[in-house]
Amino acid sequence: MPALFELPLRVTADDIDPLGHVNNIQYLKWMQSAALAHSAAQGWPHEEYVRLGAGWVVRTHTIEYLQPAYEGDEVVVITWVADMKKVTSLRRYHIERRRPREDGSGLAVSLLARAATDWAFVDYTSKLPRRIAPEVSRSFEIVPHDTPPQP
């Protein structure tokens, strides 16, 4: 059960806005994709939440944009669950660009954005908040940090 999940992406022409860099909405889409992929990797794809009759809805998103990304960039969305309360959970993200160093000594990593999503666990029938199912909460390791731990 890895605490950190990485979703590698390549910036495409469709991600670019009229200013020539990645559109801010694309970061939000990347965050959602990373959250869904992490959940599925932990045994909770969408179908399992449907079977359970409850799942996650967004309460808030925050994104701090630090540097732009451009077409062709290799981007990695790193995500982790920072806390899990009775009916809510805070998920954090770091969005990084990774490029080979010119001297061939590995990768140069640039932090493009820091972000977080506050999720609420909701009953699909009543649409009301519901206590997070124990089998769901047991599936995620909590990393109570603003930045991902280094390997």
Secondary structure, 3 states (H helix, E strand, C coil): CCCCEEEEEECCHHHECCCCCECHHHHHHHHHHHHHHHHHHCCCCHHHHHHHCEEEEEEEEEEEECCCCCCCCEEEEEEEEEEECCCEEEEEEEEEEEEECCCCCCEEEEEEEEEEEEEEEEECCCCCECCCCHHHHCCCCECCCCCCCCC
